Amino acid sequence: MSTKVKHALMVLAMLLVVAIVAIGAAGCGNAPSSSQSANTGTGTQGTSSEEWYVYLANVTQVPFWTDQKRALDDAAKELGVKATFEGPTTADAQAEAAALDQIIARHPAGIMVFPPDDKTLVDGINRAVAAGIPVITMIGDVPGSKRFAHIGIDNYRAGQEGAKMLCEAVGGKGKVVIGTFQAAGVLDRVRGYKDYLAQNCPNVQVVQVVDDHADPAYAPSAYAAAIAKYPDLAGIGGTDGDSGVGAARAVIEAGKKGQIKIVAMDRNADMLPYIKDGTIYGSVAQKSYTETYLAIHLLYWLHHNQLPIVADWQSAGINPLPEQIDTGVIPITARNVDQFMPKQGQ
């Protein structure tokens, strides 16, 4: 082999070595892989297609959950992760507890949970946290558990806001019923209603609390029975997402539209037209999209150690998340209801 050929081969070999080193250096400069991202907490948004977050609720077939699902989808796309919405279709506390155990076995990166009450999920939430899965309670709280944070409204204050609107709607006097179902946070709203009316609107009498099961198929008959029982009923105050539609349908069926004033809860798409046409006086809405969008980001930041209060929050035995976040409520009336009507495709 000639000296000239040997020299050419040496140059080629050196160029190959330089190229390999350059490729390796470039790889080190990129964000880590999804598995490294989850382990080291240095990942950036969009690094892990296998990373999964879940929102567990109950009565999951009702329209109330539309904004939560939309927020999950939007945040998951932004963060490059998977997010699912799960839970029983009825207000079945034991079914939700069983669903939580099944989710823990699948080991998501974080769980958001709407609890059926403040007791049933204590053990399940604690098992999740012991397994290294942080939990945020949504809307209702489970303060006796090891949940990392609670995000939602002050339910008692939300009830007071609804009562204030109902007092105005009925002109400060008359018989009213309050609609609800058996969930801790929702029952706190009933307390808020009762206390506000007793203290600030004494000529309004709460004659019955109606359990509408948060079920749009059942609620109209529950309110129809109350309307039949109290022919001089002046108003209905709803404390769950399906109270408004149930009450509106019952009032229309009884031929008492405009006579019985209704204050609803939340901003369900099937309820808003009743505000627009005057069947429902107004509604007190949660910031459901904001709550869910914030919750999944908090869990993501925790999973990726992007809240570096200390180098290792787990070893330090601290919780980097805010433990209580009050998102407040939004009044919806005929004046602003058009702003809340769902856009095409939502």
C-alpha positions in Angstrom: 0.0 0.0 0.0 1.4 3.3 -1.0 2.2 6.1 1.5 -0.4 8.3 -0.2 -3.2 5.7 0.3 -2.2 5.1 3.9 -2.3 8.8 4.6 -5.8 9.1 3.0 -7.1 6.2 5.2 -5.7 7.8 8.4 -7.5 11.1 7.6 -10.7 9.2 6.9 -10.5 7.4 10.2 -9.8 10.6 12.1 -12.9 12.2 10.5 -15.1 9.3 11.5 -13.9 9.5 15.1 -14.6 13.3 15.2 -18.1 12.7 13.8 -18.9 10.0 16.4 -17.7 12.3 19.2 -19.8 15.2 17.9 -22.9 13.0 17.7 -22.4 11.8 21.3 -21.9 15.4 22.5 -25.0 16.5 20.7 -27.0 13.7 22.4 -25.7 14.7 25.8 -26.9 18.3 25.2 -30.5 17.2 24.5 -33.3 16.6 27.0 -33.1 13.2 28.6 -35.2 10.3 27.4 -38.6 9.7 28.9 -37.3 7.2 31.5 -34.5 9.5 32.5 -36.9 12.4 32.7 -39.1 10.6 35.2 -36.3 9.5 37.3 -34.1 12.5 37.4 -36.7 15.3 37.4 -34.9 17.2 34.6 -37.3 16.5 31.8 -38.9 19.2 29.8 -42.4 19.4 28.4 -43.3 16.8 25.9 -40.6 14.3 26.9 -42.7 11.2 27.9 -45.4 9.7 25.8 -45.8 6.9 28.5 -46.2 9.3 31.4 -49.8 9.1 32.6 -52.1 11.2 34.8 -55.7 10.3 35.8 -58.7 12.2 37.0 -61.0 9.9 39.1 -64.6 11.0 39.7 -68.1 9.7 40.1 -71.4 10.2 38.2 -69.1 10.5 35.2 -71.8 10.5 32.5 -73.2 14.0 33.4 -72.4 17.1 31.4 -70.7 18.8 34.4 -67.4 17.1 33.6 -67.0 18.6 30.1 -64.6 21.4 31.2 -62.5 19.0 33.2 -62.1 16.7 30.2 -61.3 19.6 28.0 -58.6 20.8 30.4 -57.1 17.3 30.7 -56.9 17.1 26.9 -55.4 20.5 26.5 -52.8 20.1 29.3 -51.8 16.6 28.1 -51.1 17.8 24.6 -49.1 20.7 26.0 -47.0 18.6 28.3 -46.7 15.6 26.0 -48.2 13.1 28.4 -51.3 10.9 28.6 -54.3 11.9 30.7 -57.5 9.9 31.3 -60.9 10.6 33.0 -62.3 7.6 34.8 -64.8 6.5 37.5 -68.3 5.1 38.1 -71.3 6.5 36.3 -73.3 6.7 39.5 -72.7 8.3 43.0 -71.3 5.0 44.3 -68.6 5.5 46.9 -67.5 1.9 47.1 -67.3 1.7 43.3 -65.0 4.7 43.3 -62.9 3.3 46.1 -62.4 0.1 44.0 -61.6 2.2 40.9 -58.9 4.0 42.9 -57.3 0.7 43.9 -57.3 -0.4 40.2 -55.7 2.9 39.2 -53.0 2.6 41.9 -52.1 -0.9 40.5 -51.5 0.7 37.1 -49.2 3.3 38.8 -49.8 6.6 37.1 -47.5 9.6 37.6 -50.3 11.4 39.6 -54.0 11.2 40.5 -56.7 13.9 40.7 -59.7 12.7 42.6 -63.2 14.0 43.2 -64.1 12.2 46.4 -67.6 10.9 47.2 -67.2 12.1 50.8 -64.5 13.0 53.2 -64.0 9.4 54.6 -64.4 6.6 52.0 -61.1 7.3 50.0 -58.8 8.0 53.0 -57.2 4.6 52.9 -57.0 4.5 49.1 -55.4 7.9 48.9 -52.9 6.9 51.5 -52.0 3.7 49.6 -51.5 5.7 46.5 -49.1 8.1 48.3 -47.3 5.2 49.9 -46.8 3.8 46.4 -45.1 7.0 45.3 -48.2 8.4 43.5 -49.1 12.0 44.6 -52.8 12.8 44.9 -54.7 16.1 44.6 -58.3 16.2 45.7 -60.7 18.2 43.5 -63.8 20.1 44.5 -64.4 18.0 47.7 -61.5 17.4 50.1 -60.3 14.4 52.1 -58.4 16.3 54.9 -57.8 13.2 56.9 -55.7 11.6 54.1 -52.1 12.2 52.9 -53.3 14.0 49.8 -50.7 16.6 48.6 -53.2 19.4 47.8 -56.9 20.3 47.5 -58.0 22.5 44.6 -61.5 23.9 44.3 -64.0 26.3 45.6 -64.9 27.0 49.2 -68.1 25.0 49.0 -69.7 26.7 52.0 -69.1 30.1 50.5 -70.4 28.9 47.1 -73.6 28.0 48.8 -73.8 31.4 50.3 -73.4 33.0 46.9 -76.2 30.8 45.6 -78.4 31.8 48.5 -77.7 35.5 47.9 -78.8 35.1 44.3 -81.9 33.1 45.2 -82.9 35.7 47.9 -82.7 38.4 45.2 -84.6 36.3 42.7 -87.6 35.6 45.0 -87.8 39.2 46.3 -86.6 38.2 49.8 -89.6 36.1 50.8 -91.3 32.8 50.2 -90.8 29.0 50.4 -87.8 27.4 48.7 -86.2 24.0 48.3 -82.6 23.2 48.0 -81.4 20.5 45.6 -78.3 18.4 46.3 -76.8 14.9 46.4 -74.8 13.0 48.9 -71.2 14.3 48.4 -69.4 16.1 51.2 -68.5 19.3 49.2 -72.0 19.6 47.8 -73.6 19.2 51.3 -71.3 22.0 52.5 -73.0 24.2 49.9 -76.4 23.3 51.4 -75.1 24.5 54.8 -74.0 27.7 53.1 -77.5 28.2 51.6 -79.3 27.6 54.9 -77.0 29.8 57.0 -77.1 32.7 54.6 -80.8 32.7 54.3 -81.3 32.4 58.0 -79.0 35.3 58.7 -79.7 37.6 55.8 -83.0 36.6 54.3 -85.2 35.6 57.2 -88.5 35.8 55.2 -87.3 33.0 52.9 -88.1 29.6 54.4 -86.3 26.4 53.4 -89.1 23.8 53.4 -87.2 20.8 52.0 -83.8 19.6 50.8 -84.2 17.5 47.7 -81.7 14.7 46.9 -81.6 14.8 43.1 -78.8 12.2 42.9 -77.0 14.5 40.5 -78.8 12.5 37.9 -80.4 14.3 35.0 -82.8 11.4 34.4 -84.0 11.3 38.0 -83.8 15.0 39.0 -86.9 16.3 37.2 -89.2 13.9 39.0 -87.6 14.8 42.4 -88.3 18.5 41.9 -91.7 17.8 40.4 -92.6 16.0 43.7 -91.5 19.1 45.7 -93.5 21.4 43.4 -96.6 19.3 43.9 -96.1 19.2 47.7 -95.7 23.0 47.9 -98.0 24.7 45.5 -96.9 28.1 46.7 -93.2 27.3 46.2 -91.2 30.5 45.3 -87.8 29.2 44.4 -85.3 26.3 44.0 -81.6 26.6 44.8 -79.4 23.9 43.2 -76.1 22.9 44.6 -74.9 20.3 42.0 -74.4 20.5 38.3 -77.7 18.7 37.4 -79.9 20.6 39.8 -80.6 23.4 37.4 -81.8 21.3 34.4 -83.8 19.0 36.7 -85.5 22.0 38.3 -86.1 23.8 35.0 -87.8 20.8 33.4 -90.0 20.2 36.4 -91.0 23.9 36.6 -91.8 24.0 32.8 -93.8 20.7 33.1 -95.8 22.3 36.1 -96.5 25.4 34.0 -94.7 27.6 36.5 -91.9 29.1 34.4 -91.2 32.6 35.7 -93.2 31.9 38.9 -90.8 29.6 40.6 -87.3 31.1 40.5 -84.3 28.8 40.0 -80.7 29.3 40.9 -78.5 26.6 39.5 -74.9 25.5 40.1 -72.1 25.3 37.5 -72.2 25.8 33.8 -73.3 22.6 32.2 -74.0 23.1 28.5 -77.5 21.7 28.7 -78.4 24.1 31.5 -77.2 27.4 30.0 -80.1 27.8 27.4 -82.5 27.8 30.4 -80.7 30.9 31.7 -80.9 32.5 28.3 -84.6 32.0 28.0 -85.3 33.0 31.6 -86.4 29.7 33.1 -83.3 29.8 35.3 -82.5 33.1 37.1 -78.8 32.5 37.3 -76.1 30.1 38.3 -73.0 29.9 40.5 -70.2 28.3 38.5 -66.9 26.7 39.5 -63.8 27.4 37.5 -63.6 23.7 36.5 -61.2 24.2 33.5 -58.8 26.2 35.7 -58.9 23.7 38.5 -58.1 20.7 36.3 -55.5 22.5 34.2 -53.7 23.7 37.3 -53.9 20.3 39.0 -52.3 18.3 36.2 -49.5 20.9 35.9 -48.8 20.8 39.6 -48.5 17.0 39.5 -46.3 17.2 36.4 -44.0 19.8 38.1 -43.8 17.6 41.2 -43.0 14.5 39.1 -40.2 16.3 37.3 -38.9 18.1 40.4 -39.7 21.5 38.8 -40.5 23.1 42.2 -37.0 22.9 43.7 -37.6 24.2 47.2 -34.8 21.8 48.1 -32.8 19.4 46.0 -34.8 16.3 47.1 -38.2 17.1 48.6 -38.9 13.4 49.3 -35.8 12.9 51.4 -36.5 16.2 53.2 -40.0 15.0 54.0 -41.8 18.1 52.7 -44.6 18.8 50.4 -43.7 21.4 47.7 -47.3 22.0 46.6 -49.7 24.6 48.1 -52.0 22.5 50.3 -55.2 24.5 49.7 -56.1 26.4 46.5 -59.4 28.3 46.5 -60.3 29.0 42.9 -63.5 31.0 43.6 -66.8 31.1 41.7 -68.3 32.8 38.7 -71.9 34.2 38.6 -73.7 33.5 35.4 -76.9 35.4 34.5 -78.8 36.5 31.4 -76.3 39.4 31.1 -73.3 37.2 30.5 -74.6 33.7 29.6 -73.7 34.1 25.9 -70.0 34.2 26.9 -70.3 30.7 28.5 -72.3 29.0 25.7 -70.2 26.2 24.2 -68.5 27.0 20.9 -69.0 24.7 17.9 -66.8 21.6 18.4 -66.6 21.8 22.1 
